[in-house]
Amino acid sequence: MRFYKYHGIGNDFLLFDFLSARAAGTRRITPALARALADRHKGIGFDQLLVLKKSRRADAFMGIMNADGSTAAMCGNGIRAAALFLHRRGPAPGRGHYDIDTLAGVKRVRVLRGGGAFSVDMGVPRAVPPRTGRVLKACGRSFNYYQCDVGNDHAVIFVRDPGRVELAVWGPAIETHRLFKRGTNVEFARVAPGRRMIEAVVWERGAGVTLGCGTGICAVVVAAAASGRIRLPARVRVRMPGGTLLISWAGPGKPIIMEGPAVEVFTGELRVNRG
C-alpha cells in the first residue's frame, strides 16, 4: 500500500488513498494496524491516520483514526492535508476548492497561494460555553474550563503561561474525567496583550501531546470569545508549539473559518508482515 506523510503545524498524519476501486481493495486499516504504524520507534509514526474514500456528496470522505486506534469525527489540520493531496494527486487536481466529507459533516476547503495554504469552513460550533465556564477537579486542583464542540469535544482552560502547564499529567486526567463520557481534548491557553494572538498547548484525545490541533485552536477562539477575552467579530492568530493558524469567527450561529498550511513530507510503500 502506498502511503503519504503530511503535517499541518507539526500535527502529523499518515494518509492512504482509497479513492480508486483498485486501492480500496488493497487492505482494511484496522485499529491494531493503526497502532502499530503509529509507533514512532517500530512503525512510521503519526498523530492521526487519514483514509480517503469515495463520497456520494463530496469530493472525498476522510476517515480519521487516532494513534491509539480510536476514531475521530473531525481533524482541522488533517483536512488541510487531505485537501493538499487532492489538489496535487487526487482525481481532479488543481481545482480552487474541495468538499471533504467527515463524520462531522461536509467541509469546504479553499486552496490558497497555489496550495501552500488552505482556508477551511469548519462549520458552526455545536456548543458555545457560558461566559463563566464550569469547574472540575483533577490532580488535586480546580480547573475552570470551557466546553466547546467544533466537530470534536474540547475543554479549554485559560492559564497565565501555557508553557508551564504539566500537560502530560493534567491532560490525561481531564481527558478521562467522569464529566466527559466520551473523553475530551484538552487545551491550555493564554490571550496575549492586544487580543490578536492566543498561545495554547494541547492534549489530544487518543493521541496525547501533539504540536498542534486545528479543531482545538478553533475551540480556543470560541472559548476566548465566550469568556470575553476577545471581541467579536474575531480575527485572531493562535500559536501552538508547531505553528500558527488564523481563525475568523463572527459569533454564535456563524461558521468558523480556519486558515493555515499543509506540507507533504514524504511518500512510501507499505508492506505489512502477516502474523
N, C-alpha and C positions, 0 to 999 in steps of 0.2 A: 504494500500500500504506500502510495506517495503521500508525504505529509509536508506541511508548510509551517514554519515557525514565525510568529509575529509578536510584536509587543506594542502597547499603547501606554505611554508614560511609565514604562517599566513593568507594567502588568502584562505577563507573557502568556502566549497561547500556542497550542498545537492545533492546527486546522486540517481537517480531512474533507476532501471534495467528493461528495456522494451525489452530485447533481446529475451525472450521466448514469444510464442504466448499467453500464459495464462496471463503473466504480462502485455503485450502490451494492452490487452483489459480491464485492470482494470479501468483506468480513464485518461482522457486527462488532461495534465497540461496546464492550461490557464494562461495568463498574470495576471489575477486577483488572481488566486490561488497562483502563484509565489510571488506576492507582499505580500499576507497575510502570507505565510510561511517565507518570508524574514524578517518580523518584529521580532527584537531581544527581544522584551518585550512580545508580544502577539502570536508570532509564534515560529519558531525554530531559525531562523537567518542564513544568509549566504550572501556572496558577489555575487556568481553565482549559478544557479541551473543547473545541468547536467542531461541529459536524454540519456541513451544508448539504441540504437535501432539497428536492423539488417541492414547491408550494403551489397550490391552486390559486392563491390570492396575492402572491408576491413573487419577486424575482427568485427568492430562495427562502427556505426555512433554516434558521440557525438553532441547532440543538446545543445545549451547554452542559458540560459536566465539570464539577469541581475536582481539585486534586485528590480528594478523598473518595471520589466516585459518586458523590451525590449530584442531584440535578439542580440547576439554577434556571429561573424563569427569564432572566434578562442580564445582560452584561454590557455596560456602556462603552468600555474600552474594546471589548470583543467585537461589538457590532461595527466599529470603525475598521477593525482588522478584516472582518468579513467583507466589508464594502471595498477595501483595498484589493482583496483577492478578486472580487467580481469585476472591479474596474480594470485590472491588469490581466487576469487569467480566466475570467468567467465566460459563459456562453455569449454574453453581449458586452464586450469590453468597451471602454472609452466613453461610456454614457455620463451624463451630468448628474444623475441621481439613481439610487436603487432603493426598492422597497423590500425590506427584510422582515420576514415573519418570525416571531418568537412566542414563547409561552405567555408573554406579557402583551401580545398583540403585534400588529404590523407597525414597523418604524421606518420612516423615510429618511434616508441618508443622502445628503448632497455632497458632491465632490468639489473640493476647494483646491486652488493652486495646483491643478493638474494631478491631483491625487496625493499631494503632500499633506493635506489635512481634510477633515470631513466635518460637516455640520449635521447633527442628529436631532430630529424631533423626537424627544423622549416621551412625549405624551403628557397628559395632565396628571399631576400627583394624585394617587388614590387616597391618600390620607395626609392631612396637614395638621401638625400638632398644635395644642393650645399654647398661648403665649408663655405661660409659666412652666410648661413641661410637666414631667412627673418625676417621682423619686423612687429609686430602687436601692437595695442594699446588697453589696457583694464585697468580698475580700476585706470585711471589717470596716467598710466605708459606705457613705451615702453618695449616690450619683444622681444629679439632676439631668434627666435625659429627655430628648425629643424624638418621638417615634414617628417615622415617615415611611410611606410606601411609594416608591417611584419605580415600580416593576419588581423590586425586591424589598424586603423589610430591612430597615435601618434604625439603629438607636444612636442618636447624635448627642455627644456630651461636650460642652464648652469648658475649656481649661485655660489656664494662664500660659502654659508652654507645652504644646503637643510633643515636643522633643524630649520632655522629661517624664512622659507617661510610661508606666510599667505595662506596655502593650501586651507582652507575651503572658502576663499574669491577669490583668484586668479584662483583656479581650475575650478569652475563652470563658471566663467566669460570667460575663454578661451575655455572651452568645448563647449559653446554655441555661440562663436564668429561667426560673419557672414562669416568669411573666410572658416569656416568648415560647409558645407551644412548638413552633417550627424552627426555633432558633432565630438569631438575627445577626446581621452585620453590625459592626460597631465602629464609629468614628469619634475621634477626639479632635476638637478644632478650636481655633482662635481667630477672631476677626482682627485684622491688623488696623492700626490707626489710619483714618481716611476711608475705611469701609469699602475699599475697592479690591482688596486682597484678603483671602482667607487661607490660613495654613492648617493642614489636617494630616492625621495618620489614620490608618485603617487596619482593623482585624476583620478579615472576610470569613463569613460562614463557609465552612467546607474547604478553606484554603489557608487560613491563618494570616500571618503578617504578609502583606503584599506592598509593593511600591506605589500602587495607585488603584483606585476603584472608581469607575465612571458613574455608576448609579450612586455610589457613596458620596461623590462630590456633588451630585445633584441634590441628594438628601441634606447635605450640609448647608447648601444655599437655601433650601426650603426652611430648614430649622432656624437659620440665621434671620431670615425674613419674618418668620412666625414669632420669634422672640424679640423682635425689634432691634436686632443688632445691625441689620442693613435695611435700607429703604427700598420700597417698590415704586416703579418697576426697577428690577435689579439687573445690572450687567457687571459681573464680578469674576475675577480670576481666582481659582482655587488651586493651591500648590500642595502637592503631596511629595513624598521623597523622590519619586520617579519623574516628576514633571508637573506641568500646569495645564489646566483646561479653562476655557472661557465659558461661563454659564450666563444665559439670559432668561429671565423669568418675570412676567408681568404681574403675576399674583395668582391667588386661588381661582380655579376654573380655567386657567390658561396653561398651555404646554410649556415645558422646559426645553430650551434649545442648548445643546452642548456642542462646543467646537474644540477640536483637538487633532493631533497627528495619529498616524498608524505607520508602522515600519515593518517591512518584511526582513527577517534576519537571515534565514537560510531555508533550504528545502532538502528533503532526503527521501530515501526509500526504506520502508519498514518491513522487516521480515520477522514475524512473531514465531518464537520457538513453541512448538506444540508439546504439551506435557511438561 
